[in-house]
Amino acid sequence: MITEEILRAVINDFQPLNPLKTIIKREKAIPLDSNRIVVVTGIRRCGKSTLLKSAFNDFIPVIFINFEDIRLEGFDKNDFQKIEQIALKENIRYLVFDEIQNVADWEKFVRSAHDKGFQIFISGSNASMLSRELGTHLTGRHLQLELFPFSFSEYLKSKSLVANADNFSLYLHEGGFPEYLKSNEEDYLRSLARDIVIRDIAVRRNIKNDHLLLRLLTFLMSNSGKEFSYNNIGRLLEIKSVRTTIDYCDFLKESYLIDMIPRFSYSIKQQQSNPKKIYTIDTAMAKSISLSFSEDNGRMLENSVFLMLKHFSVDIYYYKDEKSECDFLIKKENQILMAVQVCWHLTADNLERELNGLKNAMKTCSVKNGFIVTMDQEDSFDGISAIPAWKFNDILKEVF
């Protein structure tokens, strides 16, 4: 239980962002006028708190609670009533709860407060914990925004740079975590990944062998852009059961460190049984953990294109048949809208293979839009456009 005195101290410590301080405007914004509960999810340190704070200023009375504040250790669902009483006394209708997954049964209070007319904004760093409660208790009542580390355009703003191939190459190596871009501390990203694995997975899930989780993360980030099977991973890392391997991979995904996409198939059963492909949340983080990834420019580029696509769509697949492969199929509202092939540099040796994979995917899925994304080539082959990665985001904006 937390006293009202401590709660008031936490609430009074909140300060809106200094308007004179340079804040990078994100491509996603908080809708203050929404009549639904606004939920912001994403990996730790990607800017969720700053995004929420930037929505409020000195003229908007708000209660802002960060549940990682050490003074709130021991906070339970009954303490929410004290926050509500303070809000009513101070005539405050905006409630912001940062990292709310730290409190058990939080969704019951949020639903009740929303019914009473409070406008509520919450954030969290665990997709599963939030989605389970949202789906069970807040279906139809919430608007979810997924935030990632800086996109390329946000990276350019943070560095006051212009879009070109050289600066995109910098982005591949520096990634998009805001604090890392300010400090460039060599161990920051490695320490961040370790903290997420230990605090958000091992401790919460009562997993004693956190070294195995870290080895698994290293393996997956080292193989970004490659197909994998749970059986093979289990054998390589000597994980006792396939079920444990699946669970551990899911935990890493839920914490936003990695993502997995399925091979496209019209059969859901076949889709589930096929191997998946692995991607990481940030190319610089993967580079800091895995030397092999940093040496493979093609896979770094493919991972960055995947992250671009994630900003526009959560339904992403890869295509593979007996003769060819295509890196990405993008689905929206039950329709495949685009096929994308990624190639660092098109040459006489690889052009036919890259084109055939893309064309076969387009034909199989009846897709009209197909692109080959390169590092810095711009051309057209048999009606297929090759586009530099640093220009590709503009194409996505037009399609989506």
VOMIGU-443226 format. One record per residue: residue in one letter; y negated, x negated, z negated of N, C-alpha, C in turn. Coordinates in steps of 0.2 Angstrom, whole numbers, plus 5000, padded with zeros to 4 digits. Layout:
residues N
AYXZYXZYXZ...
END
This chain:
residues 400
M500649965000500050005000499449965000I498949985004498249945004497749985001T497349954997496749994994496250004999E495850064997495350085002494750025002E494749984997494249934996494349885002I495049865002495249815007495149845014L495349905015495249935022494549935024R494049945019493349945021493149875023A493349825019493249755020493449735027V494049755029494249745036493849775041I493749845040493349885045492649855046N492349835040491649805040491549735043D492149705044492149635047492149645054F492249695057492249705064491549695067Q491449655072490849645076490949655083P490549695086490549705094490449635097L490749625103490649555106489849545107N489649485106488949465107488849475115P488249515116488149525123487849465127L487649415123487449355126488049305127K488549315125489149275126489449295133T489649245136489949255143490649285142I490749345144491449375144491649395151I492249375153492449385160492649455160K492349495165492449565166493149565169R493649605166494249615169494349665174E494849665178494949715183495149775181K495349785174495549845171495049855166A494849925165494349935160494549995156I494349995149494550045145494150115146P494450165147494050235148493850265142L493250255140493050285133493050365133D493050395139492950465139493650495140S494250455140494850485141495050535135N495350595137495550635132496350625130R496550565132497250545130497150485126I497750465123497750405119497850345124V497350295123497350245128497750185125V498250165128498750115126498650045131V498549995128498449925131499049885129T499449865134500049825132500049755136G500349705134500349645138500549585133I500649525136500849475132500349445127R500549415122500049395117499549345120R498949345118498349305120498149305128C498349365130498149375137497449415138G497149435132496449465132496449535130K496949565127496949635125496449655120S496349615115495849625110495149625112T495049565117494349565120494249625124L494749645128494649705132494449765128L494749775123494649835118493949825115K493749765113493149755110492549765115S492649745121492149745126491949815128A492349865126492249935128491749965123F491649935117491149955112490549915111N490049945109489449905107489149935101D488549905099488249925093488049995092F488050035098487850105098488450155098I489050125097489650165097489950155090P489950195085490250185079491050185080V491350135078492150135079492450095073I493050115072493450085067493950045071F493949975070494349925073494849895068I495449905069495949875064496449835068N496449765066496949725069497449715064F498049735065498649735061498949665060E498649615063498849545062498449515056D497949555054497549525048497949525042I497949465039498349445033498249495028R497649515027497449565022497849635022L498149645028498449705029499249705028E499449645026500149635025500349685020G500949725021501149775017500849845019F500449845024500149915026500749955029D500750025026501250065029500950135031K501350175034501150235037500650275033N500750275026500350315021499650295021D499550225023498850195022498450225028F498750255033498350275039497850335036Q498150375031497750425029497050405026K497050345023496450315020495950295026I496250275031495850255037495550325040E495850375040495650445042495050465038Q495150455031494650485027494050445027I494050375028493450335029493150355036A493550375041493250395047492850455047L493150505043492850575042492150565038K492250525033491650515028491050475032E491250435037490750395041490550435047N490850485049490750525055490950485061I491550445061491750405066492350435070R492250445076492850475080493250425084Y493050365085493450315089493850275084L494450265085494950225081495250175086V495250115084495550065088496050025084F496750025086497249995082497549935086D497449875084497649815088498349795085E498749775090499449755088499749805083I499749865085500049925081500749925080Q501149885084501849885083502049855077N501649825073501749795066501849845061V501649905062501749965057502250005059A502750025055503250065056503050145056D503250185061503150255061502350265063W502050215066501350225068501250285072E501650305076501550355081501450425078K501750435072501650505069500950515067F500650455064499950465063499450475069V499650435074499250435080499250505083R499850535083499850595086499450645082S499550645076499150695071498450685072A498150615072497450605072497150625079H497550615084497350635091497350715091D497750755088497750825088497050845084K496850805079496250825076495650805079G495650775085495050765089494850695089F495150645086494950575086495150545093Q494750505095494850465102495250395099I495850385102496250335099496450285105F496350215103496450165107496950115104I497550095107497950055103498249995108S498449945105498649885109499349865106G499749835110500349805107500649745112S501049705109501349645113502049655114N502349715113503049725114503149785118A503349785124503449845128503949895126S504549865123505049915121504849955115M504549915110504349955104503850005105L503349995109502850045111503150095115S503550085121503750135125504250185122R504650155117505150205114504750255110E504250235106503850285102503350325106L503150295112502650335116503050385120G503650365122504050415126504350475121T504450455115504750505110504250555107H503750525105503250565102502550585105L502450545110501750545114501750565121T502350585123502450605130501850645133G501550625138501050665141500350655138R500350625132499750615128499350555129H499750505132499450435133499350415140L498850365140498750335146498850255145Q499250225149499450155148499150115153L498850055150498650005154498949935153E499249905158499549845157499149785158L499049745154498549685155498949625155F498749575160499149515161498649455160P498849395160498349335160497949345166F497449305167496949315172497249315179S497049365183497249355190496849305194F496949295200496649235204495849255204S495649315205494949335205494649325198E494949345193494749335186494649255185Y495149225187495149145186494549115189L494349135195493849115199493149125195K493149185192492549205188492449165182S493049145179493049105173492849035174K492949015180492748945182492148935186S491848995188491348995193491448965199L492048985202492348955208492349005214V492448985220492449025226493249025228A493449075232494149085234494249035240N494748995239494948955244495648925242A495948885247496648855246496648805240D496048765240496048715234496048745227N495648795227495548835220496148875219F496548895224497148935222497648885220S497648825222498148775220497948755213L497348755211497148745204497448795200Y497348865202497548915198498348915197L498748895202499448885201499648845196H499248785195499348735190499048755183E498548795183498148805176498348875174G498548915178498748985176498149025174G498349085170497749125168497649145161F497949105156497849125149497149105147P496749145145496049135144495849075139E496249065134496049015129496248945132Y496848945135497048885138496548855143L496248905147495748885152495148855149K495048875143494448845139494548775136S495148775134495348715130495748655134N496148685138496648635142497048595137E497148615131497548585126498348575129E498548525129499248505133499748555130D499748565123500348595120500248665119Y499648695121499548765119500048815122L500148815128500648865132501348855129R501548795128502248785125502248815118S501748805114501748825107501648905107L501248935112501249005112501949035114A502249005119502949035120503349035115R503348975111503848965105503649015100D502949025098502749075093503049145095I502949165101503149235103503949235102V504349185104505049195103505249195096I504949155092505149155085504849215081R504149235082503849285078504049355081D504049365087504049435090504849445092I505249395092505949415094506449395088A506449335086506949305081506849345075V506249345072506049365066506149445066R505849475071505949555071506649575072R507049535076507649565077508249525073N507949495068508449455063508949415067I508649375072509149325075509049255072K509549235069509549175066509549115071N509849115076509849055081509249065086D508649045083508049045088508148995093H508448935092508548885096508848905103L509348955102509748985108509249025112L508849065109508349095112507849055116L507648995113507148955116507548915122R508148905122508548875127508548925133L508748985131508749035136508049045140L507549045136506849045140506748985144T506948925142506848875146507248875152F507848895152508248905158508048955163L507749015160507549065164506849045168M506449015164505848995167505948935172S506448895171506648835176506948865182N507148925182507448955188507049015190S506449015189506049075192506049075199G506149135202506249155209506949145211K507449135207508149125209508549185206E509049205210509549255208509949225201F510049275197510549255191510949315189S511449295186511949345183512049325176Y512149385172512149375165512849335163N513349345167513949305166513849225166N513549205172513349135173512949105168I512449145166511949115160512349105154G512749155152513149155146513649095146R513949085152514349025152513948955151L513448955155513048895155512748875148L512548925144512248915138512648925132E513248945134513848955129513649005124I513349065127513249125123513849165122K513949185116514649215115514849275119S514449315120514549385124514049395129V514349435134513849455140513349505137R513549545132513049595129512549555125T512649505122512149465119511649435124T511949405129511549375134511049435137I511349495139510849545141510349565136D510549565130510049585125509549535124Y509649475124509249415123508749415129C508949425135508549425141508049485141D508349545138507849605138507349585132F507549555127507049545122506449495125L506649445129506149405132505649445137K505949495140505649535145505149585141E505349615136504949655132504349625129S504449555127503849515125503449495130Y503549515137503149495143503249425145L503649385142503749315144504049305151I504549345152504849345159504849415162D505049425168505149485171505749475176M506149535177506749535181506649585186I506849575193506849625198507449635201P507649695203508349705205508349695213R508949685216509049685223509049755225F508649775231508649835233509249865236S509349925234509949965236509850035236Y510050075241509950155240510450175235S510950145233511450165228511150135221I511050175216510750155210511350115206K511950135207512550095204512550025206Q512550025213512549955216511949915214Q511349945214510749915212510849885205Q511149915200511249895193511749835193S512249835197512749785197512549725200N512049725205511849665209511549615205P511549555207511149505203510349515203K510049495198509349505198508949445199K508349445200507949385201507449385195I507249315193506849305187506149285189Y505649305185505049275186504649275179T504149225179503849215173503149245173I502849255167502249285166501649245168D501749175169501149135170501449065173T501249045179501448985182501348925177A500748915174500648865170501048855164M501248915161501648915155502348895157A502648915163503248895166503248825167K502748795170502648725171502648685165S502348705159502348675153503048665150I503448715151504148725148504648685153S504548695159505048665164504848625169L505048565169504848505174505048525181S505648555181505948575188505548625192F505248675188504848725191504148695193S503848645190503248615192503348575198E503948555199504048515205504148555212D504248615211504448665217503848705218N503448685223502848725225502948795228G503548795232503748855235503848915229R504248895224504348945219503748955215M503348915214502648925210502248975214L502248965221501849015225502249085225E502849085225503249145225503049185218N503049145213502949175206502249205206S501749175209501049195209500949255213V501349265218501349325223501649385219F502149365215502449415211501949445206L501649405203501149425198500549465201M500349445207499849485211500149555212L500749565214501049625215501149665209K501249635203501349675197500649705195H500149685197499449715196499449785199F499849795204499749855208500349895208S500949875206501549915206502049885201V502349925197502949905193503549905196D503649945202504249945205504349895211I504649845210504649785214505449765215Y505649755221506349735222506349675227Y506949645227507049595233507549625237Y507549595243508049625248508549565250K509149585251509649535253510249565257D510349545263510949575266511449515268E511949525272512349465274512049405277K511549425281511249375285510549345283S510249385279509449375278509249395271E508649365269508349385263507649395264C507349445259506649455259506449455252D505849425250505649405243505549475240F505149515243504849575239504849635243L505049695240504949765243504549795237I503949825239503549865234503549935235K503749965229503850045230503350075225K503050135228502650175224502750245226E502850285221502950355221503550365226N504050335225504750345228504650325236Q504250285238504150265244504050185245I504450145249504350075250503750075254L503150045252502550035255502449965259M502849915256502649845259503249805258A503349755263503849705262503449635263V503649595258503249525258503749465258Q503649425262504049355262503549305260V503749255256503349205253503649135256C503149095259503349035261502848985261W502948925257502348875256502048855263H502448845268502248815274502748835280L502448875285502948895290502948835295T503548825297503748765302504148795307A504248755312504748775318505448775315D505648745309506248745306506448815302N505848835299505948895295505748965297L505348965303504949025305505449075307E505949065310506449115313506749145306R506949105302507349135296506849175292E506249155291505749195287505649265290L505549255297505349325301505949365301N506549345302507149385302507249425295G507149385290507249415283506749475282L506149465284505649515283505749575288K505949555294506049615299506649655297N507149625295507749665292507549705287A507249685282507049725276506549785278M506149765283505649825285506049875289K506549855293506949905297507449945292T507749915288508149945283507849995279C507249985277506850025272506250065276S506250065283505750095286505050085284V504950015284504249995281503849975287K503149995287502749975292502349915291N502149905284501749845282502249785280G502149735283502549675282502049615282F502149565278501749505278502149445275I501949385278502149325276501549295272V501649275266501149245262501249175261T500749135263500849065264500349025259M500348965258499848935254499148925258D499148915264498548915268498548925275Q499048955278499148965285498949035286E498649045292498449115294498549125301D499049165303499249175310499649245311S499849255317500249315318500849295323F501449325321502049305324502449375326D502449395332502849455334502549515330G501849515329501549575326501549565318I501849515315501849505308501349455306S500949475301500349435299500549385294A500449315295500449265290499749265287I499749265280499149265277499149215271P498549185270498549135264498549175257A498849145252498949185246498249195243W497749155244497149165241496749225244K496949245250496749305253497149375252F497749365249498249415249498049475245N497649455239497449515235497049565238D496649545243496149595247496649635251I497149615253497649655257497949705253L498149685247498449735242497949785240K497349775239496849825237496749875243E496849855249496749905254497449945255V497949925253498649965254498650005248F498549985242498650015236497950055233
END
